[in-house]
Amino acid sequence: MSITRKLAVKKQRSLEILLRLKRLYPDAKCTLNYETTVQLLVATILSAQCTDERVNKVTPELFKRFPDAPSLALADREELENLVRSTGFFRNKAKNIQGACQKIVSEFGGKVPDVMENLLSLPGVARKTANVVLANGYGIIQGVTVDTHVKRLSKKLGLTEHSDPIKIERDLMKLIPQPDWENFSILLIYHGRSICKARKPDCNHCNLANLCPSAEITELI
């Protein structure tokens, strides 16, 4: 089979996966709680190596104390660290959040930039965070958010052979229509949490099993 034909087959399978996931999770959306783009940025930075559920427990008090970029930029670092401590890597996260907000205030007029290049110039912001902010904060779809679930499931589903998030993102962008790039990430995250769990994937109850080269189906007696 030619490379072009292989890509066409993989793309068709990807579209079927997307369709089934949409049916499974019709109300899927970003599960981080926020009211402004600054709060979305902060919550996304905190979500690194941490569950959204844990972040959502931390942010109400954090945003009550420091609701915007100016207040976060001027926050006492130790207090900021204590507020985000339970999300893990709290010193580095607090440093990045404050650094990002200081730059937002000094260089972007207090507004989170809506351009990928400018977002990537902020401390603690890589493409994953930038994609989340652009898509959910501004409705701008520029890429596929690759978190741990997306990385794991896209590989299990045979949509990529790579482990590097940037390369995975490029592969998925070739397979999924641009309007669904962010939605596809969210859908994979939902599926990774509910069915295709890292420790024990429930292949017997997975609607994607016949499309998944990694599925291990056991006859139920």
Backbone as CSV, one residue per row, in Angstrom:
resi,resn,N_x,N_y,N_z,CA_x,CA_y,CA_z,C_x,C_y,C_z
1,MET,0.847,-1.192,0.000,0.000,0.000,0.000,0.887,1.247,0.000
2,SER,0.593,2.178,-0.880,1.388,3.394,-0.983,1.236,4.257,0.272
3,ILE,2.184,5.168,0.481,2.142,6.073,1.632,0.883,6.934,1.590
4,THR,0.546,7.396,0.372,-0.651,8.231,0.218,-1.909,7.460,0.590
5,ARG,-1.979,6.203,0.161,-3.135,5.363,0.454,-3.221,5.056,1.953
6,LYS,-2.072,4.797,2.575,-2.040,4.530,4.017,-2.557,5.730,4.802
7,LEU,-2.135,6.931,4.387,-2.580,8.141,5.066,-4.074,8.328,4.906
8,ALA,-4.592,8.031,3.708,-6.026,8.170,3.447,-6.836,7.219,4.315
9,VAL,-6.350,5.993,4.465,-7.032,4.994,5.300,-7.003,5.418,6.765
10,LYS,-5.839,5.893,7.213,-5.700,6.342,8.600,-6.590,7.551,8.871
11,LYS,-6.687,8.436,7.888,-7.533,9.618,8.042,-8.998,9.230,8.155
12,GLN,-9.425,8.274,7.349,-10.806,7.808,7.406,-11.117,7.166,8.751
13,ARG,-10.174,6.392,9.267,-10.341,5.750,10.577,-10.389,6.814,11.677
14,SER,-9.570,7.848,11.533,-9.545,8.939,12.507,-10.885,9.669,12.546
15,LEU,-11.477,9.885,11.386,-12.772,10.563,11.314,-13.867,9.720,11.964
16,GLU,-13.765,8.399,11.818,-14.740,7.507,12.454,-14.557,7.523,13.979
17,ILE,-13.310,7.563,14.420,-13.025,7.668,15.856,-13.616,8.966,16.404
18,LEU,-13.401,10.064,15.684,-13.927,11.365,16.081,-15.451,11.324,16.184
19,LEU,-16.108,10.734,15.191,-17.563,10.657,15.166,-18.099,9.860,16.361
20,ARG,-17.453,8.734,16.642,-17.914,7.899,17.754,-17.705,8.596,19.093
21,LEU,-16.584,9.279,19.233,-16.318,10.000,20.475,-17.324,11.129,20.681
22,LYS,-17.707,11.797,19.592,-18.707,12.865,19.694,-20.044,12.297,20.176
23,ARG,-20.372,11.099,19.718,-21.628,10.467,20.144,-21.548,10.037,21.610
24,LEU,-20.378,9.571,22.016,-20.183,9.112,23.387,-20.201,10.257,24.389
25,TYR,-19.581,11.375,24.000,-19.425,12.511,24.921,-19.935,13.800,24.269
26,PRO,-21.246,13.892,24.053,-21.800,15.049,23.322,-21.628,16.380,24.052
27,ASP,-21.433,16.322,25.356,-21.310,17.556,26.137,-19.879,17.817,26.595
28,ALA,-18.920,17.148,25.974,-17.518,17.282,26.384,-17.030,18.718,26.219
29,LYS,-16.338,19.208,27.237,-15.770,20.551,27.191,-14.571,20.606,28.135
30,CYS,-13.821,21.673,28.061,-12.700,21.884,28.974,-13.225,21.834,30.405
31,THR,-12.598,21.023,31.247,-13.121,20.832,32.603,-12.473,21.745,33.649
32,LEU,-11.605,22.642,33.225,-11.035,23.623,34.142,-12.050,24.746,34.390
33,ASN,-12.144,25.199,35.628,-13.050,26.291,35.972,-12.320,27.632,35.899
34,TYR,-12.915,28.593,35.216,-12.305,29.913,35.062,-13.368,30.912,34.608
35,GLU,-13.090,32.195,34.809,-13.994,33.249,34.362,-13.352,34.172,33.335
36,THR,-12.023,34.231,33.316,-11.316,35.109,32.383,-10.195,34.335,31.703
37,THR,-9.635,34.909,30.653,-8.531,34.242,29.964,-7.292,34.144,30.847
38,VAL,-7.091,35.133,31.723,-5.961,35.056,32.660,-6.147,33.867,33.600
39,GLN,-7.355,33.702,34.098,-7.634,32.579,34.984,-7.505,31.248,34.245
40,LEU,-7.911,31.212,32.983,-7.738,30.005,32.172,-6.259,29.686,32.006
41,LEU,-5.456,30.697,31.721,-4.017,30.516,31.573,-3.411,29.953,32.855
42,VAL,-3.755,30.545,33.974,-3.223,30.118,35.271,-3.648,28.680,35.578
43,ALA,-4.923,28.378,35.368,-5.431,27.026,35.641,-4.743,25.996,34.759
44,THR,-4.467,26.365,33.521,-3.809,25.428,32.601,-2.361,25.188,33.012
45,ILE,-1.680,26.232,33.448,-0.316,26.062,33.959,-0.322,25.136,35.178
46,LEU,-1.298,25.308,36.052,-1.401,24.472,37.246,-1.736,23.018,36.926
47,SER,-2.375,22.785,35.775,-2.824,21.430,35.428,-1.698,20.507,34.980
48,ALA,-0.501,21.057,34.776,0.634,20.215,34.384,0.935,19.206,35.492
49,GLN,0.975,17.929,35.139,1.239,16.859,36.107,0.257,16.900,37.276
50,CYS,-0.973,17.293,36.983,-1.990,17.404,38.026,-3.362,17.248,37.375
51,THR,-4.321,16.717,38.113,-5.659,16.546,37.555,-6.426,17.866,37.550
52,ASP,-7.340,17.999,36.600,-8.193,19.187,36.556,-9.032,19.286,37.831
53,GLU,-9.427,18.144,38.360,-10.225,18.122,39.588,-9.471,18.780,40.739
54,ARG,-8.197,18.470,40.867,-7.388,19.070,41.924,-7.205,20.563,41.675
55,VAL,-6.953,20.938,40.425,-6.792,22.360,40.092,-8.048,23.136,40.452
56,ASN,-9.211,22.559,40.153,-10.477,23.244,40.432,-10.753,23.396,41.930
57,LYS,-10.072,22.616,42.740,-10.202,22.770,44.190,-9.309,23.901,44.709
58,VAL,-8.245,24.158,43.961,-7.265,25.165,44.368,-7.636,26.576,43.882
59,THR,-8.148,26.666,42.665,-8.326,27.980,42.037,-9.371,28.907,42.675
60,PRO,-10.446,28.399,43.301,-11.389,29.358,43.901,-10.718,30.288,44.909
61,GLU,-9.931,29.747,45.807,-9.245,30.578,46.796,-8.160,31.418,46.140
62,LEU,-7.452,30.820,45.183,-6.396,31.544,44.469,-6.958,32.756,43.744
63,PHE,-8.049,32.565,43.002,-8.622,33.662,42.217,-9.383,34.662,43.082
64,LYS,-9.826,34.222,44.248,-10.449,35.157,45.185,-9.391,36.130,45.712
65,ARG,-8.205,35.587,45.962,-7.114,36.407,46.494,-6.436,37.206,45.378
66,PHE,-6.221,36.577,44.229,-5.534,37.222,43.100,-6.343,36.985,41.823
67,PRO,-7.316,37.825,41.534,-8.261,37.564,40.437,-7.769,37.894,39.036
68,ASP,-6.680,38.676,38.917,-6.280,39.137,37.587,-4.760,39.197,37.453
69,ALA,-4.321,39.559,36.262,-2.874,39.599,35.982,-2.118,40.585,36.872
70,PRO,-2.607,41.825,37.074,-1.875,42.764,37.922,-1.681,42.253,39.357
71,SER,-2.736,41.664,39.928,-2.632,41.187,41.308,-1.699,39.984,41.404
72,LEU,-1.722,39.114,40.419,-0.815,37.964,40.402,0.627,38.406,40.180
73,ALA,0.793,39.434,39.373,2.136,39.951,39.097,2.794,40.510,40.354
74,LEU,1.978,41.066,41.242,2.494,41.700,42.460,2.350,40.810,43.700
75,ALA,1.864,39.598,43.524,1.600,38.714,44.662,2.877,38.362,45.420
76,ASP,2.718,38.143,46.709,3.821,37.627,47.511,4.079,36.186,47.054
77,ARG,5.313,35.892,46.654,5.626,34.583,46.069,5.335,33.437,47.042
78,GLU,5.673,33.629,48.302,5.447,32.555,49.282,3.960,32.268,49.453
79,GLU,3.152,33.329,49.475,1.705,33.135,49.583,1.171,32.423,48.344
80,LEU,1.667,32.811,47.188,1.251,32.178,45.939,1.620,30.694,45.934
81,GLU,2.819,30.395,46.375,3.272,29.001,46.454,2.366,28.177,47.366
82,ASN,2.010,28.745,48.506,1.163,28.028,49.456,-0.230,27.765,48.887
83,LEU,-0.735,28.702,48.103,-2.064,28.546,47.525,-2.120,27.451,46.461
84,VAL,-1.008,27.227,45.761,-1.002,26.231,44.682,-0.223,24.971,45.064
85,ARG,0.177,24.868,46.315,1.054,23.784,46.768,0.547,22.390,46.395
86,SER,-0.749,22.151,46.569,-1.280,20.795,46.379,-1.322,20.345,44.925
87,THR,-1.018,21.242,43.977,-1.014,20.852,42.561,0.322,20.242,42.146
88,GLY,1.309,20.254,43.057,2.621,19.695,42.736,3.505,20.695,42.003
89,PHE,4.816,20.530,42.159,5.788,21.421,41.512,5.416,22.885,41.770
90,PHE,4.947,23.161,42.991,4.317,24.448,43.300,5.266,25.636,43.190
91,ARG,6.533,25.439,43.502,7.465,26.572,43.411,7.650,27.009,41.961
92,ASN,7.842,26.040,41.087,8.041,26.346,39.672,6.766,26.913,39.050
93,LYS,5.615,26.354,39.434,4.346,26.845,38.902,4.076,28.276,39.359
94,ALA,4.322,28.547,40.634,4.113,29.904,41.153,5.035,30.893,40.448
95,LYS,6.279,30.487,40.231,7.250,31.335,39.527,6.779,31.640,38.108
96,ASN,6.307,30.599,37.405,5.857,30.780,36.023,4.591,31.624,35.936
97,ILE,3.661,31.374,36.851,2.414,32.150,36.858,2.709,33.624,37.077
98,GLN,3.563,33.920,38.049,3.891,35.306,38.325,4.676,35.933,37.182
99,GLY,5.635,35.187,36.637,6.417,35.695,35.515,5.558,35.968,34.294
100,ALA,4.619,35.048,34.018,3.719,35.228,32.877,2.847,36.468,33.070
101,CYS,2.316,36.640,34.277,1.440,37.783,34.545,2.207,39.101,34.529
102,GLN,3.436,39.080,34.985,4.255,40.292,34.921,4.488,40.707,33.471
103,LYS,4.725,39.712,32.613,4.946,40.019,31.200,3.653,40.451,30.517
104,ILE,2.540,39.838,30.919,1.236,40.231,30.376,0.949,41.695,30.697
105,VAL,1.280,42.099,31.907,1.055,43.481,32.331,2.013,44.448,31.637
106,SER,3.294,44.077,31.585,4.309,45.014,31.076,4.372,45.088,29.553
107,GLU,4.043,43.984,28.882,4.213,43.952,27.422,2.910,43.815,26.629
108,PHE,1.847,43.350,27.281,0.609,43.093,26.538,-0.598,43.827,27.127
109,GLY,-0.331,44.891,27.857,-1.407,45.737,28.364,-2.360,45.056,29.319
110,GLY,-1.889,44.027,29.999,-2.724,43.326,30.965,-3.648,42.291,30.359
111,LYS,-3.551,42.095,29.045,-4.420,41.143,28.337,-3.611,39.943,27.858
112,VAL,-4.123,38.752,28.106,-3.455,37.541,27.625,-3.407,37.598,26.103
113,PRO,-2.234,37.476,25.514,-2.138,37.573,24.052,-2.932,36.485,23.341
114,ASP,-3.445,36.815,22.169,-4.221,35.862,21.384,-3.472,35.418,20.132
115,VAL,-2.153,35.547,20.182,-1.283,35.106,19.087,-0.338,34.041,19.630
116,MET,-0.230,32.920,18.942,0.568,31.793,19.409,1.988,32.209,19.784
117,GLU,2.659,32.940,18.920,4.041,33.341,19.160,4.179,34.136,20.455
118,ASN,3.245,35.037,20.697,3.290,35.850,21.908,2.991,35.018,23.161
119,LEU,2.048,34.101,23.039,1.752,33.215,24.163,2.964,32.373,24.542
120,LEU,3.657,31.876,23.536,4.821,31.027,23.781,5.982,31.797,24.396
121,SER,5.913,33.121,24.361,6.968,33.930,24.970,6.782,34.073,26.480
122,LEU,5.620,33.638,26.993,5.342,33.755,28.419,5.994,32.604,29.193
123,PRO,6.539,32.873,30.366,7.122,31.815,31.193,6.103,30.708,31.485
124,GLY,6.529,29.459,31.366,5.658,28.335,31.688,4.655,27.963,30.625
125,VAL,4.720,28.623,29.467,3.741,28.353,28.409,4.408,27.670,27.215
126,ALA,4.019,26.422,26.974,4.421,25.686,25.776,3.173,25.520,24.906
127,ARG,3.264,24.753,23.838,2.150,24.661,22.887,0.884,24.092,23.517
128,LYS,1.025,23.156,24.457,-0.162,22.591,25.099,-0.990,23.689,25.750
129,THR,-0.344,24.487,26.589,-1.038,25.569,27.285,-1.552,26.614,26.306
130,ALA,-0.735,26.965,25.320,-1.133,27.973,24.335,-2.362,27.523,23.551
131,ASN,-2.396,26.258,23.144,-3.550,25.739,22.410,-4.824,25.803,23.243
132,VAL,-4.723,25.445,24.528,-5.887,25.484,25.415,-6.411,26.912,25.548
133,VAL,-5.513,27.857,25.756,-5.920,29.256,25.936,-6.521,29.827,24.652
134,LEU,-5.869,29.581,23.525,-6.380,30.113,22.262,-7.756,29.535,21.928
135,ALA,-7.895,28.218,22.091,-9.154,27.566,21.711,-10.295,27.907,22.664
136,ASN,-10.035,27.802,23.963,-11.106,27.970,24.942,-11.288,29.414,25.394
137,GLY,-10.229,30.216,25.265,-10.325,31.607,25.676,-10.716,32.546,24.550
138,TYR,-10.287,32.194,23.317,-10.519,33.098,22.180,-11.227,32.440,20.995
139,GLY,-11.470,31.139,21.078,-12.106,30.452,19.953,-11.212,30.341,18.739
140,ILE,-9.899,30.407,18.966,-8.922,30.306,17.874,-8.305,28.905,17.893
141,ILE,-8.539,28.147,16.835,-8.043,26.773,16.772,-6.770,26.740,15.929
142,GLN,-5.639,26.609,16.591,-4.364,26.612,15.876,-3.594,25.313,16.000
143,GLY,-4.046,24.437,16.867,-3.322,23.187,17.045,-4.118,22.200,17.874
144,VAL,-3.480,21.068,18.152,-4.086,20.012,18.955,-3.390,19.996,20.321
145,THR,-4.160,20.099,21.370,-3.595,20.050,22.713,-3.186,18.619,23.034
146,VAL,-1.919,18.408,23.296,-1.417,17.058,23.578,-1.027,16.966,25.051
147,ASP,-1.939,16.399,25.857,-1.613,16.142,27.254,-1.312,14.650,27.405
148,THR,-1.225,14.153,28.632,-0.846,12.752,28.831,-1.875,11.787,28.248
149,HIS,-3.173,12.105,28.376,-4.215,11.241,27.815,-4.136,11.216,26.292
150,VAL,-4.029,12.381,25.690,-3.971,12.476,24.225,-2.736,11.754,23.703
151,LYS,-1.628,11.939,24.365,-0.385,11.264,23.989,-0.550,9.745,24.036
152,ARG,-1.125,9.247,25.109,-1.278,7.801,25.298,-2.302,7.205,24.334
153,LEU,-3.474,7.837,24.231,-4.538,7.267,23.406,-4.248,7.368,21.915
154,SER,-3.662,8.468,21.485,-3.379,8.603,20.052,-2.368,7.550,19.601
155,LYS,-1.483,7.163,20.507,-0.511,6.121,20.182,-1.179,4.746,20.195
156,LYS,-2.017,4.485,21.198,-2.721,3.198,21.275,-3.650,3.012,20.080
157,LEU,-4.252,4.107,19.627,-5.183,4.039,18.492,-4.468,3.975,17.144
158,GLY,-3.144,4.039,17.191,-2.368,3.942,15.955,-2.411,5.195,15.111
159,LEU,-2.678,6.342,15.731,-2.739,7.601,14.988,-1.376,8.277,14.908
160,THR,-0.445,7.799,15.705,0.923,8.314,15.679,1.871,7.239,16.185
161,GLU,3.119,7.346,15.776,4.143,6.433,16.275,5.114,7.172,17.185
162,HIS,4.867,8.460,17.373,5.799,9.305,18.112,5.438,9.413,19.594
163,SER,6.427,9.821,20.376,6.236,10.089,21.796,6.394,11.575,22.112
164,ASP,7.018,12.299,21.201,7.210,13.737,21.381,5.902,14.467,21.096
165,PRO,5.416,15.292,22.041,4.135,15.985,21.862,4.034,16.815,20.595
166,ILE,5.120,17.459,20.203,5.099,18.293,18.991,4.858,17.423,17.758
167,LYS,5.524,16.285,17.694,5.358,15.377,16.554,3.981,14.724,16.559
168,ILE,3.480,14.412,17.759,2.130,13.857,17.872,1.113,14.877,17.367
169,GLU,1.283,16.120,17.782,0.374,17.180,17.353,0.361,17.312,15.831
170,ARG,1.515,17.272,15.219,1.593,17.377,13.749,0.863,16.225,13.085
171,ASP,1.034,15.007,13.622,0.357,13.839,13.048,-1.157,13.991,13.146
172,LEU,-1.645,14.414,14.306,-3.090,14.548,14.504,-3.686,15.670,13.660
173,MET,-2.912,16.712,13.432,-3.395,17.833,12.611,-3.601,17.406,11.158
174,LYS,-2.867,16.392,10.722,-3.032,15.872,9.363,-4.273,14.993,9.238
175,LEU,-4.743,14.456,10.372,-5.813,13.461,10.336,-7.187,14.009,10.684
176,ILE,-7.217,15.056,11.503,-8.481,15.597,12.018,-8.746,16.968,11.400
177,PRO,-10.000,17.266,11.011,-10.323,18.590,10.463,-9.997,19.686,11.476
178,GLN,-9.464,20.805,11.021,-9.027,21.876,11.927,-10.086,22.325,12.930
179,PRO,-11.373,22.486,12.541,-12.365,22.929,13.527,-12.493,21.983,14.726
180,ASP,-12.067,20.721,14.557,-12.207,19.728,15.619,-10.901,19.437,16.350
181,TRP,-9.847,20.186,16.088,-8.559,19.899,16.720,-8.649,19.930,18.244
182,GLU,-9.186,21.008,18.799,-9.281,21.101,20.261,-10.333,20.141,20.800
183,ASN,-11.419,20.023,20.092,-12.492,19.122,20.513,-12.000,17.680,20.566
184,PHE,-11.190,17.288,19.595,-10.660,15.920,19.562,-9.813,15.657,20.804
185,SER,-9.010,16.628,21.199,-8.203,16.491,22.408,-9.087,16.283,23.632
186,ILE,-10.119,17.102,23.759,-11.018,17.009,24.904,-11.731,15.660,24.923
187,LEU,-12.163,15.207,23.756,-12.849,13.918,23.660,-11.929,12.770,24.056
188,LEU,-10.678,12.814,23.622,-9.723,11.767,24.008,-9.475,11.796,25.516
189,ILE,-9.430,12.986,26.094,-9.237,13.111,27.538,-10.416,12.477,28.281
190,TYR,-11.632,12.757,27.845,-12.814,12.142,28.455,-12.737,10.623,28.362
191,HIS,-12.359,10.115,27.196,-12.308,8.665,26.982,-11.185,8.037,27.815
192,GLY,-10.083,8.754,27.934,-8.973,8.257,28.739,-9.318,8.185,30.212
193,ARG,-10.161,9.074,30.668,-10.570,9.078,32.075,-11.623,8.021,32.374
194,SER,-12.502,7.758,31.403,-13.647,6.887,31.684,-13.481,5.439,31.229
195,ILE,-12.825,5.211,30.100,-12.732,3.862,29.535,-11.288,3.395,29.352
196,CYS,-10.525,4.159,28.595,-9.155,3.742,28.259,-8.178,4.269,29.316
197,LYS,-8.316,3.732,30.523,-7.483,4.168,31.639,-6.076,3.592,31.514
198,ALA,-5.117,4.344,31.997,-3.713,3.964,31.818,-3.397,2.604,32.442
199,ARG,-3.872,2.374,33.636,-3.530,1.135,34.330,-4.335,-0.060,33.846
200,LYS,-5.596,0.174,33.481,-6.438,-0.947,33.059,-7.487,-0.491,32.054
201,PRO,-7.120,-0.461,30.772,-8.092,-0.074,29.739,-9.238,-1.083,29.678
202,ASP,-10.463,-0.589,29.604,-11.640,-1.463,29.550,-12.026,-1.715,28.097
203,CYS,-11.205,-2.501,27.419,-11.403,-2.732,25.986,-12.731,-3.422,25.677
204,ASN,-13.211,-4.263,26.607,-14.462,-4.986,26.368,-15.675,-4.061,26.296
205,HIS,-15.558,-2.881,26.873,-16.672,-1.933,26.853,-16.320,-0.657,26.097
206,CYS,-15.359,-0.758,25.197,-14.897,0.413,24.452,-15.518,0.460,23.063
207,ASN,-16.163,1.557,22.742,-16.798,1.731,21.434,-15.802,1.909,20.298
208,LEU,-14.521,2.044,20.653,-13.489,2.208,19.634,-12.681,0.935,19.414
209,ALA,-13.042,-0.133,20.107,-12.213,-1.347,20.118,-11.909,-1.886,18.727
210,ASN,-12.913,-1.902,17.849,-12.675,-2.468,16.512,-11.891,-1.528,15.602
211,LEU,-11.618,-0.320,16.103,-10.793,0.627,15.358,-9.411,0.774,15.974
212,CYS,-9.192,0.057,17.074,-7.964,0.235,17.856,-7.042,-0.971,17.740
213,PRO,-5.849,-0.787,17.172,-4.907,-1.902,17.015,-4.365,-2.411,18.358
214,SER,-4.570,-1.665,19.426,-4.058,-2.073,20.740,-5.112,-2.747,21.591
215,ALA,-6.348,-2.834,21.096,-7.434,-3.388,21.896,-7.211,-4.864,22.210
216,GLU,-7.485,-5.214,23.459,-7.395,-6.595,23.890,-8.774,-7.024,24.385
217,ILE,-9.490,-7.732,23.516,-10.856,-8.133,23.824,-10.868,-9.539,24.413
218,THR,-11.566,-9.690,25.536,-11.704,-10.979,26.189,-13.155,-11.420,26.069
219,GLU,-13.349,-12.663,25.716,-14.701,-13.196,25.604,-15.346,-13.189,26.994
220,LEU,-16.524,-12.595,27.110,-17.232,-12.565,28.367,-18.113,-13.817,28.499
221,ILE,-17.937,-14.549,29.601,-18.680,-15.802,29.792,-19.829,-15.572,30.769
